[in-house]
Amino acid sequence: MTDDGLCTFCSGTRPPLPDGATAPVSGPVPGSGSGSGGWGVGTWPRSPVGLSRAVIALLGCVIASDLFVIGAGLHLRGLWEGLAADESLNIYTGPGLRAQELYDRAGAAQTAAFLATGVLFIIWFHRTRRNAEVFESGVQRMGPGWAVGGWFVPIANLWFPYRVASGIWEASVRLHPDGGRRTVPKTVLNLWWGGWIVSVLVSRIAVSQ
């Protein structure tokens, strides 16, 4: 990727391919069926920058909705604690009823933000996986279809998306000036996936309580 977010193919800065190899051409992959476009082999990559910015914006919405839920929940909890201290209070009318309605709306906003972000993230994830096929198909461990399906297979969804992301990470490394491939540690990738696994497990434990 260049500093302005374009891939080296799109920006025209990619070094010449070795041994007289040619860059992939646009159009469907031979044998893939008319109009299918294949899974990225034989097609020019499409910039994921716009999608990535939209995902970041939606992630901000998710954070805001989470804070909204926490605030509404703490307010409702405070009213319940007041009820426990003074049994003459009625939590089902007045402030209590409004607090419950606020909490319900916060939960609905949180769910909507999470679903919208999840859908757009998977679209972005699939596009980057197809681009990775063009950049460096040899390091791809999972097919592009797993960039979508891997999230929905029980048990496997704890590992398959990481394998897809690992291939994307390796294919997206900026090349040396002489065209050689750099080796970049996967620390950020591992922290991201570890955080995701922890959040999933904590959520499942909380729901089961």
N, C-alpha and C positions, 0 to 999 in steps of 0.2 A: 504494500500500500504506500502511496505517496503522502506527503504532508497534508494535502487537501482532501484526503479520504478516497482517492481514486486508486484502483488497482493498476499495476504496471502495464497490463494489456490495454486498459482503457486510456491511460495517460500517454502511452507510447514511449514509456521510459524503460520497459523491460529489455534486458540485454539480449543480443541475438542468441537463438537456440543453438546448442552444439550440434556438430556433425551434419549440418545442412537440414536439420529438422525444421518443419514449418509450423506456424501457429495454427490452432484450430480455426476452422471456418464456420460461419454461421449456417444454420439450417439443421434439419433433423439428422440424427445418427443413422448411417446406413443399416438397414435391417430392423430399425426400431419402429417402423410403421409410419405412414404418412401423417404429418401433423403432430406427431407425438413430441418431437424435439428431444427425445432421449432423456437422459438424466444429467446432462451437463457435458458429456463427451461429445465434441464436435460442434459446440455452440459457444459463442462469445459470452463471457461472464456479464452479469447484470449488476450494477452497483447496488450494494445493500445500504448505502449511507442514509438515504431517506427513511428506510424502514428502521434502521438503528436509532435514528433520532426520535422517531415516533415511539419506539419501544422505551427509550429513556424517559420521554415525557410521560408515558403511561405508568412507568415504574414510580415516577414522582407522585402520580395520582394514587397509586397503591399505598405508598408511604403515608400520604395525607389521609386516605380513608382509614388506614390502620390507626393513626393518631386520633382520628374522629371517633372510632369505635372505643378506643381506650378511654378517651375523655368522657364519652357518654356512659360507658360502663362504670367508671369511677363515680360519676354523678349519681347514677341509679343505685350503686352500692351504698353511697352515703345516705340516701333516703331510706334504704332498707335498714341500715344501722340505726338511724333515728327511730324507725318503727320498733326495733328491738329494745331501744332504751325507753320509749314512750309508747305504750300499747294503745294510747288513745288516738294516735295518728292513723290516717287511712291512706295507704300507699296507692290505692286504686282510683283515687280521684285527685283533681287539682294538679299540683306539682308532680306527684308520683305518676299519674297517667301520662303527663307530657314527657316526663323523663323516659318512660317505657317506650313511647312512640318515637322519641329521638333516638333511642338505642336501636330500635327496629330499623329505622331509616338508615342509620349509620351502618348496620349490618348489610342492608341491601346495597348501599353504595360500595361497600368493601367487596362484596361478591361480584358486582358488575365490573368494578375496576380490575379485579383479579382475572376474571374471564376474558375481558377485552385484551389485557396485557398478555395473557397466555396464548390467545389465538395469534396475535400479531408477532409475538416472540417466535412461535413455531414457524410462521411464514418466513420471518427473517432467518431463522436457523436453517431452514431448508434451502433458502436462496444461497446462503454462504456455503452450504455443503455442496451445492451444484457448482458454485464458482471454484471451490477447492478441487473439484475433479479436473477442472481445466488447468489450474495452477500446478498441481502435483498429484496425479492420480495414484502414484505408487505408494503413498503413505496413508491412503484411505482404507480403514479397516472395516467400515460398514457402508452399505449402499446408501444412496441419497434418501431412499424411502424410509430408512430408519430414523432420519432426522425428524420425521413426523410420527411414524408408528412406534418408535422406541419409547416414547413417553407414555404410551397407553397399554403396554404389555406388563402385566403384574410381575413383580420380582425383577424382570429384565429391565424395567424402567429405572432401577437403581444403578444400572451400569451401562446399558447400551447408549444413552445419549452422551455419556462421557466419552465413550469410544468415538462417536461421531465428532464431538467437539475436539478431541485430541487430534484427529486427522485434519480438521479445519485449521487448528492452531499451527500444526507443522507446515501445512501448505501455504499459510498466510505470512510466513516469516519473510521479512525483507531480505533480499539477496545482497551479497557482497558486490562491490563495484565491478568485480571481474566475472560476475554471474554465478559465483559459488554460493551454496546454500548455508545460511547461518544455523547454529544450534541455539535455541532460546529455551531457558528453563520453563517448566510448566507450573511454576509456583502459583501464579495468579489463577490459572485454570483449576488447579487442585484445590485451592482455597474456595473458589466459587462452588465447585461441585461438593466439597465437604460441607460447606455451609448449607447448600440445598438439601443434602441428605439429612443433616441434623434437623433442619426445620421441618422436613417431612415426618421424620420419626417423632419429634416432639409434638407435632400436630396430631398424629395418630394416637399417641399416648394420652394427650389432653382430651380428645374426643371419647376415648374408651373409659375415661374416669367417671 
